[in-house]
Amino acid sequence: MKKIITAIVLFVALFQTSTLMAQDLLKSTDLSTLKVDYLSDADIVKIKTQLQSNNVTIEQAEPMALAKGMSASEFAKLKERLAMPATKNEAVKKETDKTDEDDSRKTDTFGRKQEKIVNTKVKDSINALVFGSELFDNPTLNFEPNLKLATPVNYVLGPGDELQISVYGVQEFNASVPVSIEGKVTIQYVGQIPVSGMTIEAATQKIRGAIARVYSTVASGQSQVGVSLSRIRTIRVTIIGSKQPGNYSISSLATVYNALFLGGGPGKNGSYRNIELLRGNKVYRTIDIYHFLVNGDQSDNVGLKDNDVIRIPAYMQRVSVEGQVKRPGIFEMKKGETFTDLLSFASGFNEFAYTASVNVLQKTNKEFKVRDVKFEEFNTYTPLSGDVFSVTKILNRFENRVKIDGAVFRPDTYSFYEGMRISDLIVKADGLKEDAYATRAKIIRLKPDLTTQIVNVNLIKALDGDLEADISLQKEDVVTVYSILDFVEEYKITIDGEIKKPGIYNYYENLTLNDLLVQAGGLIGSASKRVEIARMIQSEEIDDANPNKAQIFNIEITATNNEQARNFELMPFDVINIRRMAVYDKPETVTISGAVNYAGKYVLANKKDKVYDIVERAGGLTSLANVEGVKIKRPIQAKQIEAVESVDLNLGKKDSIQKKLTKKLKEDLKFATIPVDWKSIVKNPKSNTNVTLFPGDEIEVAIFNEGVKVTGNVLLTSEIPYDRGKGFGYYLNAVGGVDNKGWKKKAYIIYPNGKAAVTSSFLFFRNYPRVTPGSQIIVPEKPEVKKMSTGEFVSIAGVLASLAGVIIAILR
């Protein structure tokens, strides 16, 4: 029995040793009893995690493990198992650890960790006008502690913090040590050290002293000890009276403003100036947010401790400021503060404010009352709860303004002073201009009842020292000095015809024809020697015997030299026309292309050059030419399009036929095709098909093509070889006939010379056009026909029946 009990105890001890070993490979002092075969996959994962957290590789751990009694064969097994791929359990554990870390921690650039804090914000829409409310609605102003900054020396440690302790120098040691619930940190070979409630600076000194008792090189100074805060604990604070009151988990580095931001700031009736921070059931500090809002002073933004309570009481006194201040809104006032303090909260008056006094709407126990606070009372008037201060605009009027405009050198607005006269104002405006009409100026003056009157002034007498003429001015007077140019009629003169810059020009005294020709850029090459000048007839009396409306002057000039014109003096409103030479036509061309010997452009040498003339000049048709394929493409002129646009077809405003026709002429066609019967021209050059050519015409001579193209609504668009004995139907059948939308009876043919022919019919006989080589057969699409509905059919039948009944009744 004893042997059995002894075996069980040894087995339990061995299993327990293996488990402890799995939990801490580096901290164990005796590894001689470790059996790697007894370790589970979870134990291997724990060993691997321990090595990674201490930045130790398995090779670096080998001499340590052997020194602690572990056999080389067992360490080889351990190394082999650690090198094996992760099992399913390990992979699951890794994923779980990763998720837990992502959900519960956030890590900054320098490795310091902090539990993630999530709070939902609610935007304040009720108290948007309350001064300070915007501070807690802006998501970029959250007052979060900056984990990248050095740990404050007065930071007090507590359970949940984690310290990074390093020994470097001759001896080395590195470990992340959490502060336990009991407030202690446990360091290998050193023991437990209480640090809770101590500042980070004091704890560093205490830990350094404890390590120095174990590591001799630390005491001698050969090794150094470093202590830093690697993980910050989370504390709980309570907020009362905020928009979102409750308990909040926040960083131990957080401050009052950070907690207030998380709570949404003071509630609807919460105070912004008497917020209490309770610590140990006592008021530790009273916070006034206005210190930060007005002056940027963060002295009240103190750090928080676990179990702190932030209490936001109801406000005692609020007033409103509206009108011409830089920051209108609702403000909280403390006892003893004056209107000057309130004005500073509102950032002062704006540039349009009336500052002599401020209107205050006050509340009594029964009703309202109004009071005016004078400028002298700003430093003494104490606002009452519910006061509404209205700051109005300054008046849109001036107390010392006069204005002068017109023929002075500096027309402007000037300051007025008592005793100021018209001559003083003219001196301020740097005097009269040369064109000033000095015998009369006007003053528009405001009367006491704000109506206006005109006062006339003789400036010549006023400037000569006549006190009676030198009128005394009043504020708001507007002085106007006329210019003699205002009374001069603006004369114009017109020149047109063969000149570079025809148009209307200003008339000047002593202006001559030569002057105007030069001003208008000179004559162009087509100008003739004839110049016609029309001048208006002026008379005080009507001469019925003279029917002329204008006087005509005909002048001859030398067109090559503008200066050789007779020095004819012009008068206002003359109209000059430079005539064009009787014969002045620049050479114009036509184009011939296709199957001719010398294709290209040809000048129209004769006004009546015809198709035959140009073809002969082009060397005649080649042997490949299709004599039935000669046509002329004539550009559509702008005048033709204007003629179509000007015709009223009486189609109604909504009809688009005319618009489509105009668009087709402008954008699609561009050319009109004129068919040419070349055989007739060869037989008789005087044939009417030998048309006279216009500039821009293009003669096209098609190359002989034996095919016949069939397109449109047919089953197969194709080109069929020409067969002399075959007719229109043959070529339609050769492409499979028309499709279900084809309109065969409206099929037409376009011949090589551009002429078209359509299908015609007589009684029951249909006559199709003749087919020639190179022609094109086109089958159009049937128009859509709306079928009669059953209802329409019944309606028509009813009408016919009624009509039949009437006819029968009449016949009886």
C-alpha angles and dihedrals in degrees: 000000000000090000091054092049091047091052091050092050091049091048092050091046091049092048091046091050091051091049093049089047090052090053095051120011094169098044098049115105098200122042098162093103095048115123112190092197089065093055117103126220089259090055091052090050090052092051092048091049091049092053092048094048090053093044091238124140122215090249091055090049094052100083090045092052093046091049089055093057103268112145120240091238092054091047089051089053090048092049090049093051092047090053093051118104116270114272124227091264092052092048091050091049091050092051091047092049091049093050092047091050093048092049099043106032143046120197126204128212094275097052098257111142133211133176112257113253119204122189127165116230123219116200115231108237097156100058099032091134095052109109109248098021091106089061090072098041097059109092092202091062102065100132091223114172115256108240091194092069122092115269110267111251089229093054108131116221123225143161110306097037118114126210128207106216119190133180113194134172123054090352122039133204133159129181141151106227122190123212105245127224088263089057096251136123121215117216121188113254089001104068135215121336122189110228105153112124092019125114117248089250094053092044090052091055092047094049092046090053093049093050091047089061090059103032108054093194090061091056090048093047096244090116130039132213123222124191123185136163108254099170129028121215126233120241131197123233131176123223120198125188098019127124088259106028120187146088116315131196108218140160118282086234092057122117136212094267091052091053092046089052091053090050092051094248126272117343128245094291097021123131121244094193108044104046111153126215107205118200121172090358091299132103103259096178141352112225124211109191091193089073087066097038096049104030105016088241111157097181089116092053094095126168122264132233133205114288094013115155123215110200120193110195124199115276118261101206135011130176133184129229120195137167128034102012126112094241113025116188147097117311134190117228131203126214112281097020117131136209088268089062090048090051090054090052088054089050092246135278119322122234094270098049123125100230102178090089141351125222116231125197107205133186124227127188090271111020147348128284135188128226134179117222109206123216090252090058097054093098095046107035111102112207117233126220111277095020114152113205116201118196110195132201124264116256119273093237138087131237097205111022133131127167135207127188139164129051099009126107096242112028106185147113116290137187117263127221132182113275094024113151134198091258090055091054092049090052089052088052090054093252138284123319121239093256094052116134093223100178093074135026128161134224120203104208132187114230121214090263089053094250116128134240135184122237117192120214133194101217094191091061093039092054091045090062102262101152092198091057093038093080121202112244129228129208115277091026114150113206119198121193112196125222123223086227088067089069097048116099114235107241124203135192129200130215125182142161130051099008132110099241111025116182147092118315135185116263120232129187114270091016110163133197091252090054092052094046090055092044090052092054099260133274124310124230095265093058115120127210091257119099122178121200121191118198128187119246116238123196139150090218133051113245107201090182091063111069095180118118095189139020114242124212120189114201131180119218137176103252094204093059119038092196094063092073116112109266092255113179114224129218132210116288094013114157115214122195121190106205125224123242114266091237116029112130121151115221111273128199144212128199130231122192141166128041100008127113098241111026120185142079123330129190117236098242094177128044088231101043109154136200093265092053094054094044090052091049087051091058096260130269121322125235090260094056122118104226089202091053103070116121141155123231109205118190114241107245125226089240090060091053090048089052091054091047092050095053113097108216092182090230096139131254095279096049112106100192095101092044091051091049092051092047091050092053093047102041112015112033105031088163135059115216119224114193115222124207097210095180091058091048092052091051094044119012087195090064114131090239089066090086127190112255127236126208110276095027117141121209113207121194110193122220112242111267121186093199130094115213119216117195142153125059097359129122094247126020104218147140114247122201111253115256114191095213098048127094139208096285093053093063093045090052091047090065094046097268128269123321125238091277097045120117102210098178090058095049114132139186131227114208123214092259092057096257116134133209128192135207113265133192139203120193104313095340123095119203116205121201122256117268120225132182114280094019125131126226116207126191111199126212121263114251115248112257120200110230119227113256123229091252092053091048092051090048093052091046090052092051092049091049091051091047090051090051091053093049092050091049091052094048092053 
